[in-house]
Amino acid sequence: MQDMADIETRVLDLLWQRKGTRAISGRPVEREKVEAMLEAARLAPSCRNNQPWRFLVLDEPEALEKGRATLSKVNGWAATAPLLVAAYSRPDLDCRSRDGREFYLFDLGLAVENLMLQATELDLVARPMAGFSQRRLKAAFGVPDECVVAVVVAVGYEGDVSALSEEDRRASRAPRRRRPLGEIVRFNRLE
């Protein structure tokens, strides 16, 4: 495979800049930045342009407290995040292939990735979490039963890592590791 150092690409640069820290400051995120992230999400591709994504943005104190109450204990670090974004959809909002493959969660994931890339460009931390009670979140905010809340993203400015638990400090400071392309990619045939 080609050595990536031989080419320049803004997208790869942006992806490497993404911050995976759990240290998020309580400093509010400006509304223009929130709207830029949501616009980036809105511009994601989707099957037949169905745009099945829906976002619940929590940025007011009462809503944030209700949202934080649905998070798992392991995501206690997210209590300082001034913005939580719940990303959800439902099967009938998107394509289903004849063999039964549903695209709504894939398309929702594309939109969330766009939101996270825009957050990175704006020098924000955007950390997705699977650790939350979908049932409690739906009940707290009236999300319809037929919807799937796939992820909650904690968003904010980078905070003080020393304020985290030892485990979260260690995880936040750990170098980013990715499998080499040779482990995950095959060209033209599986071996």
C-alpha positions as CSV (number, residue, x, y, z in Angstrom):
1,M,0.0,0.0,0.0
2,Q,1.1,3.6,-0.7
3,D,2.9,5.4,2.1
4,M,0.4,8.0,3.4
5,A,3.2,10.4,4.1
6,D,3.5,10.9,0.3
7,I,0.1,12.7,0.0
8,E,-1.5,15.6,1.7
9,T,-5.2,15.4,2.7
10,R,-7.2,17.7,4.9
11,V,-9.6,15.0,6.0
12,L,-6.9,12.7,7.4
13,D,-5.3,15.7,9.1
14,L,-8.7,16.5,10.7
15,L,-9.2,12.9,11.7
16,W,-5.9,12.7,13.4
17,Q,-6.7,16.0,15.3
18,R,-9.8,14.5,16.9
19,K,-9.6,14.5,20.6
20,G,-10.6,11.3,22.4
21,T,-10.2,12.8,25.9
22,R,-12.8,12.4,28.6
23,A,-11.8,15.8,30.0
24,I,-14.5,18.3,28.9
25,S,-14.7,21.8,30.3
26,G,-18.0,23.2,31.5
27,R,-17.5,26.2,29.3
28,P,-20.6,26.7,27.1
29,V,-20.3,26.0,23.4
30,E,-21.4,29.0,21.3
31,R,-24.7,28.5,19.5
32,E,-23.0,29.2,16.1
33,K,-20.7,26.2,16.7
34,V,-23.6,24.0,17.7
35,E,-25.4,25.0,14.6
36,A,-22.3,24.4,12.4
37,M,-22.0,20.8,13.9
38,L,-25.7,20.2,13.2
39,E,-25.4,21.6,9.7
40,A,-22.5,19.2,9.0
41,A,-24.6,16.3,10.3
42,R,-27.5,17.4,8.0
43,L,-25.2,17.3,5.0
44,A,-24.3,13.6,5.4
45,P,-25.2,11.2,2.6
46,S,-28.1,8.8,3.0
47,C,-29.9,6.1,1.1
48,R,-32.1,7.7,-1.5
49,N,-31.5,11.0,0.4
50,N,-34.0,10.0,3.1
51,Q,-32.0,11.8,5.8
52,P,-33.3,9.5,8.6
53,W,-31.3,11.2,11.4
54,R,-32.8,13.0,14.3
55,F,-30.9,14.9,17.0
56,L,-32.0,15.9,20.5
57,V,-29.6,18.7,21.7
58,L,-29.4,19.2,25.4
59,D,-27.8,22.5,26.5
60,E,-30.0,24.0,29.1
61,P,-29.3,23.0,32.8
62,E,-32.5,21.2,33.5
63,A,-32.3,19.2,30.2
64,L,-28.7,18.4,30.8
65,E,-29.4,17.0,34.2
66,K,-32.1,14.8,32.9
67,G,-29.8,13.6,30.1
68,R,-26.9,13.0,32.5
69,A,-29.1,10.9,34.7
70,T,-29.5,8.4,31.8
71,L,-25.7,7.9,31.5
72,S,-23.9,4.9,32.8
73,K,-21.7,5.4,35.8
74,V,-18.6,4.8,33.6
75,N,-19.6,7.9,31.8
76,G,-19.5,10.1,34.9
77,W,-16.8,12.2,33.2
78,A,-19.6,13.5,30.9
79,A,-21.2,15.4,33.8
80,T,-19.1,18.5,32.9
81,A,-20.0,18.5,29.2
82,P,-22.1,21.6,28.4
83,L,-23.7,19.9,25.5
84,L,-25.2,16.4,25.0
85,V,-26.5,15.3,21.6
86,A,-28.7,12.2,21.4
87,A,-28.7,10.8,17.9
88,Y,-31.7,8.7,17.0
89,S,-33.7,7.3,14.1
90,R,-36.2,4.6,13.2
91,P,-36.3,1.9,10.5
92,D,-39.2,3.3,8.5
93,L,-37.4,6.6,7.9
94,D,-34.9,5.0,5.6
95,C,-34.2,2.3,3.0
96,R,-34.6,-1.5,3.5
97,S,-33.1,-3.7,0.9
98,R,-35.0,-6.7,-0.5
99,D,-32.8,-9.0,1.5
100,G,-33.7,-7.2,4.7
101,R,-30.7,-4.9,5.3
102,E,-31.8,-1.7,7.0
103,F,-29.8,1.5,6.4
104,Y,-31.2,3.9,9.0
105,L,-28.5,3.3,11.6
106,F,-25.7,3.3,9.0
107,D,-26.9,6.7,7.7
108,L,-27.3,8.0,11.3
109,G,-23.7,7.0,11.9
110,L,-22.6,9.0,8.8
111,A,-24.4,12.1,10.2
112,V,-22.8,11.6,13.7
113,E,-19.4,11.3,12.1
114,N,-19.9,14.6,10.2
115,L,-21.0,16.2,13.5
116,M,-17.8,15.0,15.2
117,L,-15.6,16.1,12.3
118,Q,-17.1,19.6,12.5
119,A,-16.6,19.7,16.2
120,T,-12.9,18.7,15.7
121,E,-12.4,21.5,13.2
122,L,-14.0,23.9,15.8
123,D,-11.4,22.7,18.4
124,L,-14.1,20.9,20.4
125,V,-14.2,17.5,22.0
126,A,-17.0,15.3,20.7
127,R,-17.0,12.0,22.4
128,P,-19.7,9.4,21.5
129,M,-21.1,7.1,24.2
130,A,-23.0,3.9,24.1
131,G,-23.3,3.8,27.9
132,F,-26.7,5.2,28.6
133,S,-30.2,3.9,29.3
134,Q,-32.1,4.2,26.1
135,R,-35.3,3.5,28.0
136,R,-34.8,6.2,30.5
137,L,-33.7,8.7,27.9
138,K,-36.7,8.0,25.8
139,A,-39.0,8.4,28.8
140,A,-37.3,11.6,30.0
141,F,-37.6,13.4,26.6
142,G,-40.6,11.7,24.9
143,V,-38.6,10.0,22.2
144,P,-41.1,7.6,20.4
145,D,-40.8,3.9,21.3
146,E,-40.2,2.9,17.7
147,C,-37.0,5.0,17.6
148,V,-33.5,3.7,18.4
149,V,-31.3,6.1,20.2
150,A,-28.0,4.9,18.9
151,V,-25.5,7.2,20.7
152,V,-25.2,10.2,22.9
153,V,-22.3,12.5,22.1
154,A,-20.8,14.7,24.8
155,V,-19.5,17.9,23.3
156,G,-17.4,20.8,24.8
157,Y,-14.1,22.4,25.0
158,E,-11.2,20.3,26.3
159,G,-11.0,20.3,30.1
160,D,-8.4,19.6,32.8
161,V,-7.5,15.9,32.6
162,S,-6.2,16.0,36.2
163,A,-9.8,16.5,37.4
164,L,-10.7,13.0,36.1
165,S,-10.6,9.7,37.9
166,E,-7.3,7.8,37.6
167,E,-8.8,5.4,35.1
168,D,-10.3,8.2,32.9
169,R,-6.9,10.1,33.1
170,R,-5.1,7.0,31.9
171,A,-7.6,6.4,29.0
172,S,-7.6,10.1,28.0
173,R,-3.8,10.2,27.8
174,A,-3.3,6.9,26.1
175,P,-2.0,7.1,22.5
176,R,-4.5,6.5,19.8
177,R,-4.0,3.1,18.3
178,R,-5.5,1.8,15.1
179,R,-5.0,-1.5,13.4
180,P,-2.7,-1.4,10.4
181,L,-4.5,-1.2,7.0
182,G,-3.0,-4.7,6.1
183,E,-5.1,-6.2,8.9
184,I,-8.4,-4.7,7.9
185,V,-8.2,-4.3,4.1
186,R,-8.1,-6.8,1.3
187,F,-7.9,-5.8,-2.4
188,N,-9.8,-7.8,-5.0
189,R,-10.0,-11.1,-3.0
190,L,-10.0,-12.4,0.6
191,E,-7.0,-14.5,1.5
